[in-house]
Amino acid sequence: MDVSRSFAEVAYLENGLVQAGGRVTLLHPELEHFARRLGPDDHVVLEATGNTAAIVAALKSHAGRVVVANPLKVRLIAEARIKTDKIDAAILAQLYASGFLPEVWTPDDATLALRRQVARRTQIVRQRTRLKNEIHAVLAANRIAPCPASDLFGKKGRSWLADQPLPLDERIGVEQRLRALDLLAHDAKQIEEMLARSALSQPQVARLMTITGINVMIALSLVAAIGDISRFSSPEKLVSYLGLNPSVYQSGLQPAKHGRISKRGRSHARGMLVEGAWAVAQTPGPLRAFFLRIKDRRGEQIAAVACARKLAVIAWYVLTRDENFVWERPALVAHKRRQLELQAGMPEKHGSHKGLGADYNLKAIRDQERAVAEQAEKVYQKLFSRWRQAKPKEAQPCPWPPKRNQDKVRGAR
């Protein structure tokens, strides 16, 4: 099936012969009617698009197997000068029958639901940021001094904003944006409560939250992007899936050239890992020492991306071995989990029934955990200083022609 927004072109491959199957409208009744015509011996192949998940859900209960192809790799294999929907559908069938079709892992219903919720929260955060930037632009255009309150959109900030001398049309626009912000905040609270309840039931989220710099939203984004960690045989596979691996170009006898990261794969999870890397840069520990080491050589932007890759590697080991991060801070992790429980709507604890999450509020415990993390950071820095003292051996140029053929070459001369 060559899928577009509103219809799909169908081609049948049977006994080595390709036959056109016409068009199928992707509306729910028509697609269900097409799905009921399929049997357990039928295999359906389609490329990954924006509506692939809904199509797969409608077909998988009738067809023997539904395969989702990687559109980028299919294009590299079967690019043709003459391109139509019928030809594309036939090529998909032929590639699958010959065993050359690059398939894409299809997540289960729970992972798909988690991906939709994470994506919806991201959209709300972007909309709120855009509205806030518009209000700041209005103040700058009318030469209003910066707000003395720490949060312009808090109670004190809004009271200050209401007293500013703005034109009537500008004031109406600011009030409209503030109402839209309040509505988006209500929607974000509902989604975050649903995500928090989902996180409490997933042990993978609890493991990831033990890693420095990863909060519940970053952990949920990783779980939604990764799905089953066993499908990645090595941490490098996960790094490549998240698009944090460097691009490489090599041809002939020239040495390989490494460029910027590929940025292929789950872009949202990659962005969340970079956000966690900036949090790591402010937190004492071996990861901050790694960030500072790269920063001194390449700058803080490259250091943040390198630290995000390091977080992805650590996440693979944590999930694969089902163990907590070795440099976890127990009181901080308990505090994270308690905040997650409150966000999910669980009741507050008072008096002597407070849990381990309350220990993080004690300055002595925070200082103790911070001292351990700082000591680990110093050990990492000391170890790296030893690495820098030992200079690598200079590579010797390879003789050409090879030594065993030099006598023959001299004789020919």
PEGI-V778687 format. One record per pair of residues at least 12 apart in sequence whose C-alpha atoms are under 6 Angstrom apart, sorted by sequence separation. I is the first residue (numbers start at 1). J is the second residue. D is the distance in whole Angstrom. If there is no record, write none. Layout:
I_J_D / I_J_D
//
This chain:
10_22_6 / 247_259_5 / 291_303_5 / 9_22_6 / 246_259_6 / 247_260_6 / 9_23_5 / 205_219_5 / 246_260_5 / 247_261_6 / 8_23_6 / 246_261_4 / 247_262_5 / 8_24_5 / 245_261_5 / 246_262_6 / 7_24_5 / 244_261_5 / 7_25_4 / 7_26_5 / 243_262_5 / 338_357_6 / 6_26_6 / 48_68_6 / 243_263_4 / 42_63_5 / 43_64_6 / 47_68_5 / 243_264_4 / 42_64_5 / 43_65_5 / 44_66_5 / 45_67_5 / 46_68_5 / 47_69_5 / 243_265_5 / 334_356_6 / 335_357_4 / 39_62_6 / 40_63_5 / 41_64_5 / 43_66_6 / 242_265_5 / 334_357_4 / 35_59_5 / 38_62_6 / 39_63_5 / 40_64_4 / 47_71_6 / 241_265_5 / 242_266_5 / 38_63_5 / 277_304_5 / 242_270_6 / 332_360_6 / 331_360_5 / 277_307_5 / 277_308_5 / 70_102_6 / 69_102_6 / 70_103_6 / 69_103_4 / 70_104_6 / 274_308_5 / 68_103_6 / 69_104_5 / 273_308_5 / 68_104_5 / 1_46_5 / 222_269_6 / 221_269_6 / 218_272_6 / 214_276_6 / 213_276_5 / 244_309_6 / 213_279_5 / 213_280_5 / 9_85_6 / 11_89_5 / 235_313_5 / 11_90_5 / 235_316_6 / 2_85_6 / 2_89_5 / 1_89_5 / 285_373_5 / 289_377_6 / 284_373_6 / 285_374_6 / 284_374_5 / 286_376_6 / 285_376_6 / 286_377_4 / 285_377_5 / 286_380_6 / 115_224_5 / 114_224_6 / 111_224_6 / 210_324_6 / 211_325_5 / 210_325_6 / 207_324_5 / 210_328_5 / 210_333_6 / 196_340_6 / 197_344_5 / 196_344_5 / 193_343_6 / 193_344_5
//
